[in-house]
Amino acid sequence: VDASLFSTHNFDWFDSQRQRQVPAKLYLPAAKAMPGSMPLVVFSHGIGGSRDGYSYLGRYLAAHGYGSLHVQHVGSDRQLWFGNPLALPDRLSDAAHASEAIHRVQDLRFSLDQVMAGHFGALFDMRRIVAAGHSYGANTTMLISGALVEQQGQKLSLRDARISAAIVISAPPF
């Protein structure tokens, strides 16, 4: 995609309520949009990914008039691949724990709150926000879109009412 058709903006947010870093990258069309008219895709990477993953998709969407917010999930991001290789199975197991799945949904919600409260927020059409994700990010996408899970015998909903559609790429068993 021609680099003149989009811009990128990196964010290094911190969610003080959860004491958690939430890095993100926003891809935007270079062409000016009417305030409140641009659809937004909020993207969640798979285990071991980052905000730079699926950059081709972010560039493509932005070049075609969409905002694309790629959220990095610290705890199940690219840092898993670093360190003692013998401890990798333990790191992967921790990343796939139910608490991390919940944190990932909260990362998307927090990032959406941050971008909407910032100066780019006025660009987006609140009725056209889509969650998207690959692999573990697909599960994150299903959760924020309304899939129910059972935890300790209780149905748990992590749905965010701002999400109007979902794109699920290579979802593992849910």
C-alpha positions as CSV (number, residue, x, y, z in Angstrom):
1,V,0.0,0.0,0.0
2,D,1.3,3.4,-0.9
3,A,2.6,5.1,2.2
4,S,1.1,8.4,1.2
5,L,-2.4,7.0,1.7
6,F,-2.2,6.5,5.5
7,S,-0.4,7.7,8.7
8,T,0.4,5.8,11.8
9,H,0.4,6.9,15.4
10,N,2.0,4.9,18.3
11,F,0.6,5.1,21.8
12,D,2.1,3.8,25.0
13,W,-0.8,4.0,27.4
14,F,-0.9,2.9,31.0
15,D,-4.1,1.6,32.6
16,S,-3.5,2.7,36.2
17,Q,-6.5,0.8,37.5
18,R,-4.9,-2.5,36.4
19,Q,-1.3,-1.3,36.6
20,R,-0.8,-2.5,33.1
21,Q,0.9,-1.1,30.0
22,V,-1.3,-1.0,26.9
23,P,0.7,-0.1,23.8
24,A,-1.2,0.5,20.6
25,K,-0.8,1.7,17.0
26,L,-3.5,3.6,15.1
27,Y,-3.6,3.6,11.3
28,L,-5.5,6.5,9.8
29,P,-6.4,7.4,6.2
30,A,-4.3,10.4,4.8
31,A,-7.5,11.8,3.3
32,K,-9.4,14.0,5.6
33,A,-12.7,12.5,6.8
34,M,-15.8,14.3,8.0
35,P,-15.9,14.3,11.8
36,G,-17.8,11.3,13.1
37,S,-17.8,9.5,9.7
38,M,-14.9,7.0,9.8
39,P,-15.4,3.3,10.8
40,L,-12.9,1.9,13.2
41,V,-11.5,-1.6,13.5
42,V,-9.9,-2.5,16.9
43,F,-7.5,-5.4,16.3
44,S,-6.2,-8.0,18.8
45,H,-3.1,-10.0,18.0
46,G,-2.5,-13.7,18.7
47,I,-0.1,-15.1,21.4
48,G,3.4,-13.7,20.9
49,G,2.3,-10.8,18.7
50,S,2.5,-7.1,19.0
51,R,0.9,-3.8,17.9
52,D,3.1,-4.1,14.8
53,G,1.5,-7.4,13.7
54,Y,-1.0,-7.4,10.9
55,S,0.5,-4.0,9.8
56,Y,-0.4,-4.8,6.2
57,L,-4.1,-5.0,7.3
58,G,-3.8,-1.7,9.2
59,R,-2.2,0.0,6.2
60,Y,-4.8,-1.5,3.8
61,L,-7.8,-0.5,5.9
62,A,-6.5,3.1,6.4
63,A,-5.8,3.5,2.7
64,H,-9.4,2.6,2.1
65,G,-11.0,5.0,4.6
66,Y,-11.0,3.0,7.9
67,G,-9.2,3.7,11.1
68,S,-7.4,0.6,12.5
69,L,-6.3,0.4,16.1
70,H,-3.9,-2.4,16.8
71,V,-3.6,-3.1,20.6
72,Q,-0.6,-5.0,22.1
73,H,-1.5,-7.3,25.0
74,V,1.4,-7.2,27.5
75,G,1.5,-10.6,29.1
76,S,0.7,-12.5,25.9
77,D,2.8,-10.4,23.5
78,R,6.1,-10.8,21.7
79,Q,8.0,-10.8,25.1
80,L,7.0,-14.5,25.4
81,W,9.7,-15.4,22.9
82,F,12.5,-13.9,25.0
83,G,14.3,-15.5,28.0
84,N,15.1,-19.0,28.9
85,P,13.9,-21.3,26.2
86,L,13.2,-24.1,28.7
87,A,10.7,-21.8,30.5
88,L,8.8,-21.1,27.2
89,P,6.1,-23.7,27.9
90,D,5.4,-22.0,31.3
91,R,5.3,-18.5,29.7
92,L,2.8,-19.8,27.1
93,S,0.7,-21.5,29.7
94,D,0.5,-18.2,31.7
95,A,-0.4,-16.3,28.6
96,A,-3.3,-18.6,27.9
97,H,-4.7,-18.4,31.4
98,A,-8.3,-17.1,31.9
99,S,-7.1,-14.0,33.7
100,E,-5.0,-13.0,30.7
101,A,-8.0,-13.6,28.4
102,I,-10.0,-11.1,30.6
103,H,-7.1,-8.6,30.6
104,R,-6.9,-8.8,26.8
105,V,-10.6,-7.7,26.6
106,Q,-10.0,-5.0,29.1
107,D,-7.0,-3.9,27.0
108,L,-9.3,-3.4,24.0
109,R,-11.9,-1.6,26.0
110,F,-9.2,0.7,27.6
111,S,-7.7,1.4,24.2
112,L,-11.0,2.3,22.7
113,D,-11.7,4.6,25.6
114,Q,-8.3,6.3,25.2
115,V,-8.6,6.8,21.4
116,M,-12.2,8.1,21.7
117,A,-11.2,10.5,24.5
118,G,-8.2,11.8,22.5
119,H,-8.1,14.2,19.6
120,F,-8.6,11.4,17.0
121,G,-11.9,10.3,18.7
122,A,-14.0,12.9,16.9
123,L,-13.2,11.2,13.5
124,F,-14.9,7.9,14.3
125,D,-18.5,6.9,13.8
126,M,-19.5,5.3,17.1
127,R,-22.0,3.1,15.3
128,R,-19.4,1.5,13.1
129,I,-16.8,0.0,15.5
130,V,-15.6,-3.5,14.6
131,A,-13.5,-5.8,16.8
132,A,-11.1,-8.1,14.9
133,G,-8.5,-10.6,15.9
134,H,-6.2,-13.4,14.9
135,S,-5.9,-16.7,16.9
136,Y,-5.9,-15.9,20.6
137,G,-7.0,-12.4,19.4
138,A,-9.9,-14.0,17.7
139,N,-11.0,-15.3,21.1
140,T,-10.5,-11.8,22.5
141,T,-12.7,-10.5,19.7
142,M,-15.4,-13.0,20.4
143,L,-15.4,-12.1,24.1
144,I,-15.7,-8.3,23.6
145,S,-18.4,-9.0,20.9
146,G,-20.6,-10.8,23.3
147,A,-19.5,-14.5,23.6
148,L,-20.4,-15.8,27.0
149,V,-17.9,-18.0,29.0
150,E,-18.4,-19.8,32.2
151,Q,-16.1,-19.1,35.1
152,Q,-16.6,-20.8,38.5
153,G,-20.1,-21.8,37.5
154,Q,-21.2,-18.3,36.5
155,K,-21.9,-17.0,33.0
156,L,-19.5,-14.1,32.3
157,S,-20.1,-11.4,29.7
158,L,-17.3,-9.1,28.7
159,R,-19.3,-7.5,25.9
160,D,-18.6,-3.9,24.9
161,A,-21.8,-2.4,23.5
162,R,-19.7,-0.1,21.2
163,I,-18.7,-3.1,19.1
164,S,-21.2,-3.6,16.2
165,A,-19.4,-6.4,14.3
166,A,-16.6,-8.9,14.6
167,I,-13.9,-10.3,12.3
168,V,-12.6,-13.6,13.6
169,I,-9.4,-14.9,12.0
170,S,-8.2,-18.5,12.7
171,A,-9.9,-18.8,16.1
172,P,-8.7,-21.7,18.2
173,P,-11.2,-23.8,20.1
174,F,-13.1,-21.4,22.3
